[in-house]
């Protein structure tokens, strides 16, 4: 949906190229930081599997999954190759599984919050710089690129956190909840068997809702609307404080 929405959006070809480039960079970093966080917290819990396999690196080639990248471009969210974790190495199994599961979500929330703060502080600078530069194409392109990086940094990381916190197997949210439940519980059995189908169903229903204009069928769009509303309010506050 990202590519489709970008193609039909208003703006020049150069503007769309800037957004596409910013999207690829931010999405790649956001997915990588999510996986590295899993591996690093696993290390803190006594499991060195991710470290030994070279997954505690920000090098994208060690993490990206081709299908996950394609889904990111087509649907708007995707995934990387899961960081290898061995819970048997944790000093405390339940604590290890829970903290490793929440680590990726926490990393994305931190990045999203940082980008939102930078947007609040830098938006007036971007506006003033573009106004002062007049018709300078290079400055305009650079400022548009910075703006796109910050906005997408907020949107993508919040969406990744929201997606992964869903209590559906094999997402992090499932592992977080399952940690507190008895081994072999019904929730675990159902999710392990049908979780992937539930995820696919959510995505398909959301796309059908997009096609027929039934927006509430797409929970990701609804959450995206909340993010956009938050960004708009932060932008307005930035204007009131720094530009008025």
N, C-alpha and C positions, 0 to 999 in steps of 0.2 A: 504493500500500500504506500510505502514511502516514495518509491519511484513514481508510482501513478499520481500521487498527490503533488509531487514536485513538478511533474510535467504539465499538469493542468493548472498549476498555481500561476498567478500573475507575476510579471517581472521579466527582465531580459534574460537572454541565454547566459550571459556572464554572471548574473545574480544566482541563477540556478546552479551553475558550476561551482560557485563559491559555497553555496549551501550543501551541495553534494559532497564536496571535498571535506568540509567541516564535519558533516555527518559521519563520513567514513573514519576520520581521525578520532572523533569523540567516541563513537560506538566501539571502535577497536580498543581504545584506552580503557573505556568503562568496563568492557567484558574482561579484559586482561586483569585489571585491578581487582575485579570481583574474584577471579580464580586465584590470583596471588594471595589475596586475603585468606581464602580457605586454607591454602598450603602453609602460610605463615603461622596461622593460629593452630593448625595441626602440629606444626613444629613445637610451638609453645606447650602443647599438651603431650609432647613426648614422641610424636610420630614424625620420623624424618623421611618418609616415603617420597613426598613431593620434592623435598630438597635433593634427595639422592637421584631423582629422575630429571633434575634440571628444570623444575616447574616454578621455582621461586625466582623468576626473572620477569622483567617487563617486556622482554622480546616477544612480539606478537606471534612469531612463527612457532613458538613453543606451546601456544594455547589455542589458536583459532581453529575452528572446525568449518570446513567449506559449506556444509549445509546450514550451519548456524549463521554464518555470514550472509548467505543467500536469503535466509528468513529475515534477518535484520533489514536487508534492503527492500524486500518485498512486503513484509508484514509490519516492520517497525520495531521488532525486538527479536533477539536471537540468543545464541549460546556459544560457548567455547567447549573444547575438550575438557571433561571433568578432571579436576586435579585428583590424582590417586591418593586415597586415604586408607590407612589400615587402623581401624578402631581398636584392634587388639593391642596396639602399641601405646594407647592413651593411658596416662597415669590414673585417670578417672574416666571410665568409658562414657557414662551418661553426660557428664560435664563436657567432655571432649567433643562428643557428637553435637551437642547443642551449640557450644561456642563456635565450632567450625562451621556449622550450618548458618549461624547468624552473622558470621564474619563478612561474607560476601555482600549481604544486604546492607550491613553497617557501612562497609567501604563505599558502596554506591550512594548511600544517604549522605555521607561526609562529603563526597565529591560534589553531589548536587547542591548541598548547602554552601559549599565554598564557591561554586560557580554563581549561585544566586547572590551571595555577598559581593562578589566581584562585579556582577551586573549592576547591583545597586550603586556601587562606588564609581564604576567606570562609564556607566551610561551617559552622564553629563559630559564626560571627557570626549566620548565618541561623538556626541551631538555637536559640541563646540568645535571639535577638530574638523568634522565634515563641513560645518557652516563656514569656518574660516578658510578652508581649502578651496572653496568655490567649486570649480569644475575640474580640479586635479583628479584625474582618473585613478592614479596609483593610490592616493590617500583614501579615496572613496572605496576602492576594492579592499584595502587593508582594514579599514574600519568596519566594513560589512562582514569581513571574515572574522574579526575579533568578536563582533556582536553575535554572529552565527555560532561561534565556538561556545560562548557563554550560555546562550539560550538553549542550544542543543545539549550542553553539559548538564543543565538543570533538567530538561525534559527526559533525556535518555536515561540518566542515572535514577531519577525518581521512578521511571517506568520499569527499569530493571529490578529495582527494589520491590516494587509492587508485584511484578510478575513472579519473582522468586519467593515472595512471602506467602503466596497462595498455598494452602495446605493440601496440595495435590502431588502425588508421586510422579516424577522423581525430584521435584523442586525442594528447595531448602525449607520452605514452610512445612512440608510434610515431615521432614526429619526432625524439625524443632518440636512439633507436636508429638510425634511418635516416641520421642525420647522419654516423655512422661507417662507413656502408656505401657501396660504389661506386654512382654514379648509374645508375638503371635496373636495380637488382638484383632478383632474383626475389621477395624478401620485400616490397619496395616494390610491385611489380606485383600480387602477390596481395592485399596489404592494401588498396591503392587500389581494386581491383576488388571485393573481398569483405568489407572491414573493417566496413562498416555492417551487413551481414547477420550477421556474427559477433557484433557488439554486440547486435543485436536477438535473436539466438539465445540469448545468455547471459541476457538479461533474461527471455525467455520460459521458458527452462529453469528459471531461478530461481523464477519465479512458479508453474510447475507443481510444483516441489519444495515450495513453501509450501503449495499446495493439498492435496497428498498427504502432507504431513508428512515429506518427505525433505529434511531441512535441508541436507545436504552438497551438494545440487544448486545451491544458491544461494551463490555465492562472496561475494556482498555481505553476506549474513546471517552467514556465517562470520567475515568481517572485522569486522562489527558486534559479534559476540560477543566478539572480542578487545578491542575498544574498551570495551565495557561492563565486561569483567573488569578492565581497566586503571583505569577510573573507580572501580570498587568498591574496588580496592586503595588508590588515592589517598585515597578517602573514609575508609577504615579507618585509614590512617596519620594523616589529619587529626584523626580522633576520638581516637586514642591520644596524639597530641602535645598537642592543645589542650583536649580535653574530659575527659581522665582524670587 
